[in-house]
Amino acid sequence: MSTAKLLTREWVKQLVIGEGLCPFAAPVFDSLRIDVCDSSDPEQATLQFMELLREVAEADAAELPTALFVVPSCFDDFDLYWNWLLICDNLLAQMGYEGVLQLASFHPHYLFEGENEDDMSHFTNRSPYPMLHIIREADIEQALASVSRPERIPERNRQHMRRLGKEGLLQCMPALAQSRLFQDAGDITEHAES
């Protein structure tokens, strides 16, 4: 198993599930598919993403409920990543999967619009590598039905990250210290909506 796949799986287990950032992740963790695209060519990454998207859409939901598409060698810059996310979202619709699948976005230098660049709230969507999460809309609807006040999840997560702080985050998962998560993000423009 590649380093990128191992670190991503550990990040999901320790932070996304372990810190309760996503109440829907634990039930599908054992069947979570993680595909890593090692190419540094954005076009190749997009083609591989489309292939995975098609595979998830056509698979039995019980066998392949969700997938992460990780691109460790592309889109280090958050602006480039954000533009690529918009392209992938558009491709999802063009391929006829709108209303069936949706994407969630994660990046080492993720920034929510309107938040201070140093705010820990960004870490709710920061990951060791740039990645896209392919999710079945039916699964989201089912999961939301079992959670009280799901609309509060994003704010609760932001508050939790602020309480945890960088030290607490590294205590949960020391391997992140050497990841891009803790590299200087530089002058990245904000695109994500809070």
C-alpha positions in Angstrom: 0.0 0.0 0.0 1.4 3.4 -1.0 2.4 6.0 1.6 -0.3 8.4 0.4 -3.0 5.7 0.8 -1.7 4.7 4.3 -1.6 8.3 5.5 -5.0 9.0 4.0 -6.6 6.0 5.7 -5.0 6.9 9.0 -6.2 10.5 8.6 -9.8 9.2 8.1 -9.5 6.8 11.0 -7.9 9.2 13.6 -9.3 12.6 12.7 -12.4 12.3 10.5 -13.8 9.4 12.6 -11.8 9.6 15.8 -12.6 13.3 16.3 -16.2 12.9 15.2 -15.9 15.3 12.2 -18.1 13.1 10.1 -20.8 11.0 11.9 -21.4 9.1 8.7 -17.8 7.9 8.1 -17.4 5.1 10.7 -20.1 2.7 9.2 -18.4 2.8 5.7 -14.7 2.9 6.8 -14.1 -0.8 6.2 -15.4 -0.5 2.6 -13.9 2.9 1.9 -12.1 2.9 -1.4 -9.0 5.1 -1.7 -7.5 5.6 -5.1 -4.2 7.4 -5.5 -3.2 9.1 -8.8 0.5 9.5 -8.8 0.6 11.4 -12.0 1.6 15.1 -12.0 -0.4 15.7 -15.1 -3.8 17.3 -14.3 -5.3 15.8 -17.5 -4.3 12.3 -16.4 -5.6 13.0 -12.9 -9.0 14.1 -14.4 -9.2 11.0 -16.6 -8.6 8.7 -13.6 -11.1 10.7 -11.5 -13.7 10.2 -14.2 -13.0 6.4 -14.3 -13.4 6.2 -10.5 -16.6 8.3 -10.7 -18.1 5.9 -13.2 -17.0 2.9 -11.2 -18.7 4.2 -8.0 -21.9 5.1 -9.9 -22.2 1.7 -11.5 -21.1 -0.4 -8.4 -23.5 -1.9 -5.9 -23.7 0.6 -3.1 -23.1 -2.1 -0.5 -19.9 -3.1 -2.1 -18.5 0.4 -3.0 -20.4 3.0 -0.9 -17.9 5.8 -1.1 -14.4 6.6 -2.4 -11.5 9.1 -2.0 -9.5 10.2 -5.0 -6.1 11.4 -3.8 -3.7 13.4 -6.0 -0.4 13.8 -4.1 1.5 15.0 -7.1 -1.0 17.6 -8.5 -2.7 20.7 -7.3 -0.4 21.8 -4.5 -1.7 25.3 -5.0 -5.2 25.7 -3.5 -6.3 28.0 -6.4 -5.5 25.3 -9.0 -7.1 22.7 -6.9 -10.3 24.8 -6.5 -10.5 25.3 -10.3 -10.0 21.5 -10.8 -12.8 20.8 -8.3 -15.1 23.0 -10.3 -14.2 21.1 -13.5 -14.8 17.7 -11.7 -18.1 18.9 -10.4 -19.1 19.9 -13.9 -17.9 16.6 -15.3 -20.0 14.8 -12.7 -23.1 16.6 -14.0 -22.1 16.0 -17.7 -21.8 12.3 -17.0 -25.3 12.2 -15.7 -24.5 11.6 -12.0 -26.0 14.8 -10.6 -28.5 13.9 -7.9 -26.8 10.5 -7.6 -23.3 11.4 -6.5 -21.7 14.5 -5.1 -18.2 15.6 -4.2 -16.6 16.8 -1.0 -13.3 18.7 -1.2 -10.2 18.4 1.0 -6.8 20.0 0.6 -3.7 20.6 2.8 -4.2 24.3 2.5 -8.0 24.5 2.5 -9.3 28.0 3.3 -12.9 28.9 4.1 -13.9 32.3 2.8 -14.2 34.9 5.5 -12.1 33.1 8.1 -8.6 34.3 9.2 -5.9 32.3 7.4 -4.6 31.0 10.8 -8.0 29.9 12.1 -8.0 26.2 13.0 -11.5 25.9 11.5 -9.8 25.3 8.1 -8.6 22.0 9.4 -12.1 20.5 9.1 -11.4 20.3 5.4 -7.6 20.0 5.5 -6.1 16.7 4.5 -2.6 15.3 4.0 -3.0 15.5 0.2 -5.3 17.2 -2.3 -8.3 14.8 -2.7 -12.0 14.5 -3.7 -14.5 12.5 -1.8 -17.2 10.8 -4.0 -20.4 10.4 -1.9 -23.7 8.8 -2.8 -26.5 11.3 -2.2 -28.9 8.5 -1.0 -26.4 7.7 1.7 -26.2 11.3 2.8 -29.9 11.5 3.0 -30.1 8.3 5.0 -27.3 9.4 7.3 -28.8 12.9 7.9 -32.1 11.3 8.9 -30.3 9.6 11.8 -28.5 12.6 13.1 -30.2 15.3 15.2 -29.6 18.8 14.0 -27.3 17.9 11.1 -27.1 21.6 10.1 -25.0 22.2 13.2 -22.3 19.7 12.2 -20.1 22.2 10.3 -20.1 24.8 13.1 -19.6 22.1 15.7 -16.6 20.8 13.8 -15.0 24.3 13.4 -15.4 24.9 17.2 -13.9 21.5 17.9 -10.8 22.2 15.7 -10.3 25.6 17.5 -10.4 23.8 20.9 -8.1 21.1 19.7 -5.5 23.4 18.2 -2.4 22.4 16.2 -0.9 20.6 19.3 -4.0 18.6 20.0 -4.3 17.7 16.3 -0.7 16.4 16.3 -1.3 14.5 19.5 -4.2 12.7 17.7 -2.0 12.0 14.7 1.7 12.7 15.0 2.3 11.6 11.4 0.7 14.8 10.2 3.7 16.9 11.5 5.7 16.0 8.3 2.7 16.3 6.0 1.8 19.2 3.7 -0.9 20.0 6.3 1.7 21.8 8.4 3.7 23.4 5.6 3.3 27.2 5.1 0.3 27.7 2.8 1.8 31.0 1.5 -0.4 33.6 -0.1 -3.4 31.4 -1.0 -6.6 33.2 -2.1 -9.9 32.1 -0.5 -12.6 30.4 -2.5 -14.4 27.9 -0.2 -17.7 28.9 1.2 -18.2 28.6 5.0 
